[in-house]
């Protein structure tokens, strides 16, 4: 269940990033969207970090494979670092690292459930 929640929030990051970019490019409330992102990004990142800290170590104790946790850490750090780049690079990095994080939660869940 923890990994499914992790997949949800990681996917939410990717969708939020893509949707915000489309809306900004379309001229729909660009100033409002930029201000709202200052609140949305930290909240999503807090959830991603908390879920990862709960999910990956506890699952590692069951399956003893460090790779999902390693990929999850790389994905989390990548999403965090993406926040410091301009919009185009931020979107690209968020898609890449968000997808890696989704994959790591999916893989972690598969290893747990057999």
N, C-alpha and C positions, 0 to 999 in steps of 0.2 A: 504494500500500500504506500509506503514511504517513497519508493521509486516512482510510482505512478504520479504522486503529487510532485515529485521532482521533475518528471517529464512535463507535467502541466505547466509549472512555473517557468521552466526553461523554454518551452514552446511559447509561452506568453511573452517572454522577452523578445523572441524572434518576431512574433506577430506584431507586437507593439512597435518594434523598430521599423518594420516594413510599413505598417499602416500609418505611422506618424510621418514617415518620409513621403508616402503617397499624398497624404493630406497637405503637408507643407508644400510639396511641389505643385499641388493643385490650388494653392493659395487660400486654403480653408483655415483661417485662424492661426496663422503661423506663429504669431506672438503668444497666443494662448497655449498652443501646443508646446512651445519651447519652455514656457514657465511650468506647465504641468509635468514636463519631463524631469524637471529638477526635483519633483516630489516622487514621481513614479519610479525612476531609476533606483534611488536608494531603497525604496520599499521592496521592489522586485529582487534586488541584490541581497537584501537581508534575508528574504525567504529562501533564495537559492542557497546561500551559505548555510543557513540553519538546517535546511532539509539535507544538504550534503553531509554536514557534520553528524547528523543523526543516522542517515541511511548507510553511507559507505562503510564506516568502521564496524557497525553492528553486522552488516552483511559479510564483511571480510572475515569476521570470526566464524561464520558458517561455511563459506566456500574457499577461503584461503587464497584467493586470486587477487593480487594487488592491482592488476591493470584497470578494472573499472574505477577504483578509487583514484588512481593516478590520472586517468583521463578526465575524471570528474574534477580533480583539482586544477588541471590545465584548463579545462573549459571555464571553470569559475574565475580563475585569474584572468583569462582572456576576455571574458565579459566585463570584468571590472576595468581592465586596461582600455577596452574599447570606448569607455565613457570619456576618455581624455583626448579623443581624436575628433576631427571634423565629421560632419554628418555622413558623407559618402563612405569614408573608411570605418566609421562607427557601425554603420549598417552592415558592411561587408564582414567585419570582425565579429559582430554579434551573431550573424548567420552562421559563420564558421564555428565559433566557440559554443554557441547555443546548441548547434547540431551535435557537436562533440559531447556536450553535457547530456543531451537527450539520449544519445547512443550509450553513454556510460551508465545512465540510470536503467535503460532498457537491458543492457548486458548484465548489470548487477542483479536485476530482478530475475533474469533467466537463470543465472548461476544459482540463485537462492532456491528457485522453484524446481530446478532440475530440468 
